[in-house]
Amino acid sequence: MSQDQTSPRGRGRPPSKAARKKALLTARDILLSEGFGRLTIEAVAARSGVSKPTIYRNWANAGELAMAALMADPSARTDMAGRSLAASLRSQMHALVTAFATTRGRQIALTLAASDPESEMAKAFRNRVILSSREAGRQLIGDAVSRSEIAGPADIETVLDMIYAPVFYRLLVGHLPLDIAFADNLVNQALDLLACASGRSGTI
């Protein structure tokens, strides 16, 4: 049985969400100040006070934790309730662009471009960044459909690919800047695409 399971909650051990946040912020500090090579589960556990079993319940390895930490912005607004699809998508795209515009983000992108597709890092990037962002977009579009902001697209999988693929293509190829202007233009194009799929015209 793990230490988390045996320690009384009343002795100050943080609840699961608090422990997860603490581990993420610690990992982000290590990643941004020391680099990916110094980010280990052991280092995060030692500095954050969150047990290794708790960390491993959230992330399978250091690569997954690094990707989650890179995307974790303590100042970002995460409450999407009541926000339009345009505002929600723009917030998400800004977060993606900002994360990979950092020095560490660019270094990770270069590492990914040269890595084996089956490496721990590449798999973590697919799972924790690409697929996670895509699923978040699916939820945002589904919420917009449920409140009748848009009609449901006939082929949601293709729509999601068209929205998110350009971000990761530009990140990995590096032929043009990955910046806020690009994120805004991409969101505008995505909204036009969804408007057409809804039988409307113009940006939502």
C-alpha positions as CSV (number, residue, x, y, z in Angstrom):
1,M,0.0,0.0,0.0
2,S,1.4,3.4,-0.9
3,Q,2.2,6.2,1.6
4,D,-0.7,8.2,0.2
5,Q,-3.1,5.5,1.1
6,T,-1.8,5.0,4.7
7,S,-1.2,8.7,5.7
8,P,-4.2,10.4,7.4
9,R,-5.5,13.3,5.3
10,G,-5.8,15.4,8.5
11,R,-1.9,15.5,8.8
12,G,-1.7,18.0,6.0
13,R,-1.3,15.7,3.0
14,P,-2.8,17.5,0.0
15,P,-5.8,16.0,-1.7
16,S,-5.3,14.5,-5.2
17,K,-6.0,17.7,-7.2
18,A,-3.7,19.8,-5.0
19,A,-0.9,17.2,-5.2
20,R,-1.2,17.0,-8.9
21,K,-1.0,20.8,-9.2
22,K,2.0,20.9,-6.9
23,A,3.8,18.2,-8.9
24,L,3.1,20.0,-12.2
25,L,4.3,23.4,-11.0
26,T,7.4,21.8,-9.5
27,A,8.1,20.0,-12.8
28,R,7.5,23.2,-14.8
29,D,10.1,25.0,-12.6
30,I,12.7,22.3,-13.2
31,L,11.9,22.1,-16.9
32,L,12.2,25.9,-17.5
33,S,15.2,26.5,-15.3
34,E,17.3,23.3,-15.8
35,G,16.0,21.6,-18.9
36,F,14.4,18.3,-19.8
37,G,17.4,16.2,-18.9
38,R,17.1,17.2,-15.2
39,L,13.4,16.5,-15.0
40,T,12.9,13.1,-13.3
41,I,10.1,11.7,-11.2
42,E,12.5,11.4,-8.3
43,A,13.5,15.1,-8.6
44,V,9.9,16.3,-8.7
45,A,8.9,14.1,-5.7
46,A,11.8,15.3,-3.7
47,R,11.2,19.0,-4.4
48,S,7.4,19.0,-4.3
49,G,6.8,16.6,-1.4
50,V,4.4,14.7,-3.5
51,S,5.0,11.0,-3.3
52,K,6.3,9.0,-6.3
53,P,3.2,6.7,-6.4
54,T,1.0,9.8,-6.6
55,I,3.0,11.2,-9.5
56,Y,3.0,7.8,-11.3
57,R,-0.8,7.6,-10.9
58,N,-1.0,10.8,-13.1
59,W,1.9,10.4,-15.5
60,A,3.5,7.2,-16.8
61,N,7.0,8.6,-17.0
62,A,9.1,11.7,-17.0
63,G,8.3,12.4,-20.7
64,E,4.6,12.6,-20.0
65,L,5.2,14.8,-16.9
66,A,7.5,17.1,-18.9
67,M,4.8,17.6,-21.6
68,A,2.1,18.2,-19.0
69,A,4.3,20.6,-17.2
70,L,5.2,22.5,-20.3
71,M,1.5,23.1,-21.0
72,A,0.7,24.0,-17.4
73,D,0.4,27.8,-17.1
74,P,-0.4,28.9,-13.5
75,S,-1.7,32.2,-14.8
76,A,-4.0,30.8,-17.5
77,R,-7.7,30.9,-17.0
78,T,-9.1,27.4,-17.2
79,D,-12.8,28.0,-16.5
80,M,-14.5,27.9,-19.9
81,A,-18.0,28.1,-18.5
82,G,-20.1,30.7,-20.3
83,R,-17.3,31.5,-22.9
84,S,-18.0,31.5,-26.6
85,L,-16.4,28.9,-28.9
86,A,-14.2,31.7,-30.4
87,A,-12.9,32.8,-27.0
88,S,-12.3,29.2,-25.8
89,L,-10.5,28.1,-29.0
90,R,-8.4,31.3,-28.9
91,S,-7.4,30.7,-25.3
92,Q,-6.4,27.2,-26.1
93,M,-4.4,28.1,-29.1
94,H,-2.6,30.9,-27.3
95,A,-1.6,28.5,-24.6
96,L,-0.2,26.0,-27.1
97,V,1.8,28.7,-29.0
98,T,3.0,30.3,-25.8
99,A,4.3,27.0,-24.4
100,F,6.3,26.1,-27.4
101,A,7.6,29.6,-28.0
102,T,9.6,29.4,-24.8
103,T,13.3,28.4,-25.0
104,R,12.6,25.0,-23.4
105,G,9.6,24.6,-25.7
106,R,11.7,25.1,-28.8
107,Q,14.4,22.8,-27.5
108,I,11.8,20.1,-26.9
109,A,10.5,20.7,-30.5
110,L,14.0,20.2,-31.9
111,T,14.4,17.0,-29.8
112,L,11.1,15.7,-31.0
113,A,12.0,16.4,-34.7
114,A,15.2,14.3,-34.3
115,S,13.7,11.6,-32.1
116,D,12.5,8.0,-32.8
117,P,8.7,8.1,-33.2
118,E,8.5,5.3,-30.7
119,S,10.7,7.1,-28.1
120,E,9.3,8.0,-24.7
121,M,9.4,11.7,-25.6
122,A,7.6,11.3,-28.9
123,K,4.9,9.1,-27.4
124,A,4.4,11.6,-24.5
125,F,4.2,14.5,-27.0
126,R,1.5,12.6,-29.0
127,N,-0.5,11.7,-25.9
128,R,-0.1,14.7,-23.7
129,V,0.0,17.5,-26.2
130,I,-1.4,16.5,-29.6
131,L,-4.2,14.1,-28.6
132,S,-5.0,16.0,-25.4
133,S,-5.4,19.3,-27.3
134,R,-7.5,17.6,-29.9
135,E,-9.8,16.1,-27.3
136,A,-10.1,19.4,-25.6
137,G,-11.1,20.9,-28.9
138,R,-13.7,18.2,-29.4
139,Q,-15.2,19.1,-26.0
140,L,-15.3,22.8,-26.9
141,I,-17.1,22.1,-30.2
142,G,-19.5,19.7,-28.5
143,D,-20.3,22.3,-25.9
144,A,-20.9,24.9,-28.6
145,V,-23.2,22.5,-30.4
146,S,-25.2,21.7,-27.2
147,R,-25.9,25.4,-26.6
148,S,-26.9,25.9,-30.3
149,E,-24.0,28.2,-31.0
150,I,-23.1,26.0,-34.1
151,A,-24.5,22.9,-35.7
152,G,-22.5,19.7,-35.3
153,P,-20.1,19.2,-38.2
154,A,-20.7,16.1,-40.2
155,D,-17.1,14.8,-39.8
156,I,-15.8,16.0,-36.5
157,E,-12.5,14.0,-36.9
158,T,-11.5,15.8,-40.1
159,V,-12.5,19.1,-38.6
160,L,-10.3,18.5,-35.6
161,D,-7.4,17.5,-37.8
162,M,-7.8,20.6,-39.8
163,I,-7.8,22.8,-36.7
164,Y,-4.8,21.3,-34.8
165,A,-2.5,19.8,-37.5
166,P,-1.2,23.3,-38.6
167,V,0.1,24.0,-35.1
168,F,2.1,20.9,-34.8
169,Y,3.2,21.0,-38.5
170,R,4.6,24.5,-38.0
171,L,6.2,23.5,-34.6
172,L,8.0,20.5,-36.0
173,V,9.0,21.9,-39.5
174,G,9.8,25.3,-38.2
175,H,9.4,27.0,-41.6
176,L,7.4,29.9,-40.2
177,P,7.0,31.5,-36.8
178,L,4.7,29.8,-34.2
179,D,3.3,33.0,-32.7
180,I,0.1,34.6,-31.4
181,A,-0.7,36.1,-34.8
182,F,-0.6,32.6,-36.3
183,A,-2.8,31.3,-33.5
184,D,-5.4,34.0,-34.1
185,N,-5.4,33.5,-37.8
186,L,-5.8,29.8,-37.3
187,V,-8.7,30.3,-34.9
188,N,-10.4,32.6,-37.4
189,Q,-10.0,30.0,-40.2
190,A,-11.3,27.3,-37.9
191,L,-14.4,29.3,-37.0
192,D,-15.1,30.0,-40.7
193,L,-14.8,26.2,-41.3
194,L,-17.2,25.4,-38.5
195,A,-19.6,28.2,-39.7
196,C,-19.6,26.6,-43.1
197,A,-20.2,23.2,-41.6
198,S,-23.1,24.8,-39.7
199,G,-24.6,26.3,-42.9
200,R,-23.6,29.8,-41.9
201,S,-21.2,32.3,-43.3
202,G,-18.6,34.5,-41.7
203,T,-16.7,34.2,-38.4
204,I,-18.6,33.1,-35.4
